[in-house]
């Protein structure tokens, strides 16, 4: 039977590579959309385009002659197309009676192919069932059991996206494509953002003394009004992300922009004593007592902490303040504490930490890459909290606010 390339694992896993034609397709897709599109959407659209091209090729080839099916009769001079032989075309040069008691009356047709001196013989008018028989040629184009673009994407996502990303980021036309917050758009679609706009954004954040959203910054930056507001926001985000002065953080789960020079030192770079250096060891050699001890320590980088997060419904939790965290005014993001803090995939998050005794409010920084929460150095110094103290975290009714005691 005919096997479509787009329905096979070897094609997507081993043979697929984005071509200049594919890049043109993605360019035109974004040009027509006039808005950013996420990578999964672009990839599925390209898969669908491959299927469309395959259908067009099949339809073109099938129009060149009649499809060979063993049950049909053919006459001398007819052009016959063989889909299972990469759509090879041949001309009928002879028709004679076949001889095989198992199949009853049938014919043998001699087909002459271009470039071949010797005709090849095929059965025709065959009354017995044969796997090459189709009710009609359209079955080759309208098979109901074909995988959809979404199904192909789910099966071979990693391999296909790897090739698409390479073309967008490093291909000959990579300068035409821009990625912002996980979505892709054309660089020509962006509004111009010059250094003056960025200086205004820097001043706004400094005066406010806290992170500002893209919308807040856009209100004071005079970007080209001929560009739509969503695209102006995307343009500003792209320019801010490219400038080392600015840092994308999350406040209440929403992205905002802050200045790196205004961030605590422990946030900008992971302190030396909190940097994790992996050590290879055979975990199977640990005794039950040692595994229990590891669980009790609840080190943020310990393997036993990963599957044992405290459920989000638990109102409070307690951790022991070890010396490295006391030195830098941080708390660990471990199995006992992680569920109490917002952990954004894209970067650091800001939280409010309320002193359980005096009610003083402190700005906390959740640093998921380093698995710690910074911003409590002054609180620890004010209360003269020693290493070894028990620190309690308690939820409040306000998202992003915790009581620390």
C-alpha positions in Angstrom: 0.0 0.0 0.0 1.0 3.6 -0.5 2.9 5.0 2.5 2.9 8.8 2.9 6.1 10.3 4.2 4.3 12.6 6.6 2.7 9.6 8.3 6.0 7.9 9.2 8.3 8.2 12.2 11.6 7.9 10.1 10.7 11.0 8.1 10.1 13.3 11.1 12.8 11.8 13.3 15.6 11.3 10.8 14.9 13.0 7.5 13.0 16.2 8.3 15.0 19.5 8.0 13.5 22.9 7.5 14.1 24.2 4.0 14.2 27.8 2.6 10.6 27.1 1.4 9.6 26.2 5.0 11.1 29.5 6.3 9.2 31.4 3.6 6.1 29.7 4.7 6.7 30.7 8.4 7.5 34.2 7.3 4.3 34.6 5.4 2.3 33.0 8.2 3.6 35.6 10.7 3.1 38.4 8.1 -0.5 37.5 7.6 -1.1 37.1 11.4 0.4 40.5 12.2 0.8 39.3 15.8 3.2 37.0 17.7 2.6 33.2 17.5 3.9 30.6 19.9 6.3 27.9 18.6 3.8 25.0 18.9 1.3 26.9 16.7 4.0 27.6 14.1 5.2 24.0 14.2 1.7 22.5 13.7 1.1 24.9 10.9 4.3 23.8 9.2 3.3 20.1 9.6 -0.1 20.9 8.1 1.7 22.6 5.2 3.8 19.4 4.6 0.6 17.4 4.5 -0.9 19.9 2.0 2.1 19.7 -0.2 2.0 15.9 -0.1 -1.7 15.9 -1.1 -1.0 18.3 -3.9 1.8 16.1 -5.2 -0.4 13.0 -5.0 -3.2 14.8 -6.8 -0.8 16.0 -9.5 0.7 12.6 -10.1 -2.7 10.8 -10.1 -3.9 13.1 -12.9 -1.2 11.8 -15.3 -3.0 8.5 -15.9 -5.2 5.8 -14.5 -4.2 4.3 -11.2 -3.1 0.7 -11.4 -5.5 -1.6 -9.6 -5.3 -5.4 -10.2 -9.1 -5.6 -10.5 -9.3 -3.1 -13.4 -9.0 -3.8 -17.2 -6.5 -1.9 -19.4 -6.0 -1.4 -23.1 -2.9 -0.9 -25.3 -1.7 2.7 -25.3 -3.1 3.6 -21.9 -0.9 5.5 -19.4 -1.0 3.8 -16.0 0.3 5.3 -12.7 1.7 3.2 -9.9 1.5 5.0 -6.5 3.3 2.3 -4.6 6.3 2.7 -7.0 6.8 6.4 -6.3 4.2 7.3 -8.9 6.1 5.7 -11.8 4.2 6.0 -15.1 4.1 3.4 -17.8 2.4 2.7 -21.1 0.4 -0.5 -21.8 2.1 -2.2 -24.8 0.4 -5.7 -24.7 -2.6 -7.4 -23.1 -2.9 -11.2 -23.0 -4.9 -13.8 -21.1 -3.5 -15.0 -17.8 -3.1 -18.6 -16.7 -3.5 -19.4 -13.0 -6.4 -21.7 -11.8 -6.3 -20.1 -8.3 -7.4 -16.7 -9.8 -9.8 -17.8 -12.5 -10.0 -15.6 -15.6 -7.8 -12.6 -15.7 -5.4 -10.7 -17.9 -1.7 -9.9 -18.0 -0.7 -6.4 -19.1 2.8 -5.5 -20.2 3.9 -2.1 -19.1 6.7 -0.2 -20.6 8.4 2.3 -18.4 10.6 5.2 -19.5 14.3 4.4 -19.2 13.6 0.7 -19.0 14.2 -1.6 -22.1 12.2 -4.6 -20.7 8.4 -4.2 -20.1 7.1 -5.4 -16.7 4.0 -7.5 -16.4 1.1 -7.0 -14.1 -2.2 -8.7 -13.4 -5.5 -7.0 -14.6 -9.1 -8.0 -14.4 -8.3 -10.0 -11.3 -11.4 -11.3 -9.6 -9.8 -12.4 -6.3 -9.1 -9.8 -3.6 -5.8 -7.9 -3.7 -4.3 -5.4 -1.3 -3.7 -2.9 -4.1 -7.4 -2.6 -5.0 -9.0 0.7 -4.0 -12.6 1.6 -4.6 -11.4 4.7 -6.4 -8.3 6.9 -6.6 -9.7 9.5 -4.2 -9.1 7.0 -1.3 -5.4 7.8 -1.6 -6.2 11.5 -0.8 -9.0 11.1 1.7 -7.9 8.3 3.9 -9.7 8.6 7.2 -7.0 6.9 9.3 -4.3 9.5 8.6 -2.7 11.2 11.6 -3.7 14.9 12.0 -1.1 17.7 12.3 -1.8 17.8 16.0 -1.2 14.1 16.4 2.0 14.2 14.4 3.2 17.1 16.6 2.5 15.3 19.8 4.4 12.2 18.6 7.5 14.0 17.1 7.4 17.4 18.8 11.1 17.5 20.0 12.6 16.5 16.7 10.4 18.9 14.6 10.7 21.9 16.9 14.5 21.5 17.1 14.8 21.9 13.4 12.3 24.8 13.3 14.1 26.7 16.2 17.4 26.3 14.4 16.0 27.8 11.3 14.5 30.8 13.1 17.5 31.4 15.4 20.5 30.6 13.2 19.2 30.1 9.6 20.1 32.5 6.7 17.0 34.6 7.5 17.2 34.5 11.3 17.4 38.4 11.4 13.8 38.5 10.2 12.5 36.6 13.2 12.2 37.7 16.9 11.2 35.7 19.9 9.5 37.5 22.8 8.2 35.7 25.9 8.0 32.4 24.0 6.2 33.8 20.9 7.7 34.5 17.5 7.1 37.5 15.3 8.8 39.4 12.4 11.4 42.0 13.3 9.7 44.4 10.7 6.6 44.3 12.8 8.3 45.9 15.8 8.1 49.6 16.6 11.4 51.4 16.9 12.6 51.7 20.5 15.7 53.9 20.8 17.9 54.6 23.8 15.8 57.6 24.8 12.8 55.4 25.3 14.9 53.1 27.4 16.2 55.9 29.5 12.7 57.1 30.2 11.8 53.5 31.3 14.8 53.4 33.6 13.9 56.7 35.2 10.3 55.6 35.8 11.3 52.4 37.6 13.9 54.3 39.7 11.3 57.0 40.8 8.7 54.3 41.5 11.2 52.2 43.5 9.4 49.1 42.4 8.9 47.0 39.3 6.7 48.5 36.6 4.6 46.6 34.0 5.1 47.0 30.3 1.8 48.9 30.1 2.9 51.4 32.7 6.2 52.0 30.9 4.5 52.3 27.5 2.2 55.0 28.8 5.2 57.4 29.2 7.3 56.3 26.2 6.3 57.9 22.9 6.5 54.9 20.6 5.1 55.0 17.0 1.3 55.3 17.3 1.0 53.9 13.8 1.9 50.5 15.3 -0.9 48.7 17.2 -0.7 48.8 21.0 -0.1 45.1 21.5 2.8 45.3 19.0 4.2 48.4 20.8 4.1 46.4 24.0 5.9 43.5 22.4 8.5 46.0 20.9 9.1 47.5 24.3 9.5 44.1 26.0 12.0 43.0 23.3 14.1 46.2 23.7 14.0 45.9 27.6 15.0 42.3 27.4 18.0 43.2 25.2 19.2 45.9 27.6 21.4 44.7 30.5 20.0 47.4 32.8 16.6 45.7 33.0 15.4 42.5 34.6 12.1 40.7 34.0 10.5 39.7 37.4 7.1 38.5 38.4 4.8 40.4 40.8 1.6 38.6 41.7 2.3 36.2 38.9 2.4 39.0 36.3 5.6 40.0 34.5 7.1 43.4 35.3 10.4 45.2 34.7 13.0 46.2 37.4 16.5 47.5 37.4 19.3 45.1 38.1 21.3 47.7 40.1 18.3 48.1 42.5 18.2 44.3 43.2 19.8 42.8 46.3 23.3 41.3 45.7 22.0 37.9 46.7 19.4 38.1 43.9 21.7 39.3 41.1 24.1 36.4 41.7 23.8 33.2 43.8 26.0 33.6 46.9 29.0 31.4 47.1 27.8 29.2 50.0 24.5 28.6 48.4 25.9 27.4 45.1 25.2 23.8 44.5 28.0 21.5 43.4 26.6 18.1 42.4 28.4 15.0 43.8 28.1 11.6 42.2 27.2 8.8 44.6 25.3 5.5 44.7 22.0 6.3 46.4 21.3 2.5 46.7 24.0 2.3 49.3 22.2 4.6 51.8 20.7 2.9 54.7 17.2 3.5 55.9 18.5 5.6 58.8 20.6 7.8 56.4 17.6 8.3 54.1 15.5 9.3 57.1 18.2 11.7 58.2 18.3 13.2 54.7 14.6 13.7 54.7 14.7 15.4 58.1 17.5 17.8 56.9 15.3 18.7 53.9 18.2 20.4 52.1 16.9 22.3 49.1 19.2 20.3 46.8 18.7 16.9 48.4 17.0 14.3 46.3 14.6 13.3 49.0 13.0 16.8 48.9 11.9 16.7 45.3 8.8 14.5 45.6 7.8 15.6 49.1 6.5 19.1 48.7 4.2 20.3 51.4 0.6 20.5 50.1 -0.6 24.0 49.2 -3.4 23.7 51.8 -1.1 23.5 54.8 -1.3 26.8 56.6 2.2 27.0 57.9 5.6 25.2 58.0 8.8 25.4 59.9 12.4 25.1 58.7 15.8 25.2 60.6 17.9 28.2 59.6 21.4 26.8 58.7 24.5 29.0 58.6 24.7 29.7 54.9 21.2 31.0 54.7 21.7 33.0 57.9 24.8 34.7 56.5 23.0 35.9 53.4 19.5 36.5 54.8 17.9 33.8 52.7 15.5 30.9 53.2 15.6 27.6 51.3 13.2 26.6 48.6 12.8 23.1 49.8 10.1 20.4 50.0 8.7 22.1 53.1 8.7 25.7 51.8 8.4 25.6 48.0 4.6 25.5 48.0 4.4 28.7 50.0 6.1 30.8 47.3 5.2 31.6 43.8 7.7 30.0 41.5 7.6 31.5 38.0 9.1 29.5 35.1 10.4 32.6 33.4 12.4 34.1 36.3 12.4 35.6 39.8 9.3 36.5 41.7 8.6 39.2 44.3 6.7 38.5 47.5 6.0 40.4 50.7 7.3 39.0 53.9 5.6 40.3 57.1 7.4 40.2 60.4 5.2 38.1 62.7 6.2 40.1 65.8 6.5 43.8 64.7 4.4 43.7 61.5 7.3 45.2 59.4 7.0 44.4 55.7 10.0 43.2 53.7 10.4 42.6 50.0 11.3 39.0 49.3 12.8 37.7 46.1 12.1 34.1 45.1 15.1 32.8 43.1 14.0 29.4 41.7 17.3 28.8 39.9 19.2 28.9 43.1 16.4 27.4 45.2 16.3 30.2 47.8 14.3 33.2 48.9 16.3 36.4 49.5 15.5 39.7 51.2 15.5 38.8 55.0 18.9 39.9 56.0 17.7 43.1 57.8 14.9 41.1 59.5 17.3 38.5 60.8 19.7 41.2 62.0 17.0 43.3 63.7 15.9 40.2 65.7 19.4 38.9 66.1 18.3 35.5 64.9 21.1 32.9 65.2 21.9 30.0 62.9 19.9 27.0 64.1 16.8 29.0 64.8 13.4 27.6 63.8 11.8 29.8 61.2 8.0 29.6 60.7 6.2 30.6 57.5 2.5 31.2 57.6 0.1 31.9 54.7 -2.2 35.0 54.7 -5.4 35.7 52.8 -3.5 38.0 50.4 -1.7 36.2 47.5 2.1 36.9 47.5 2.2 37.8 51.2 3.6 35.5 54.0 4.1 36.0 57.7 7.6 35.0 58.8 8.5 34.4 62.5 
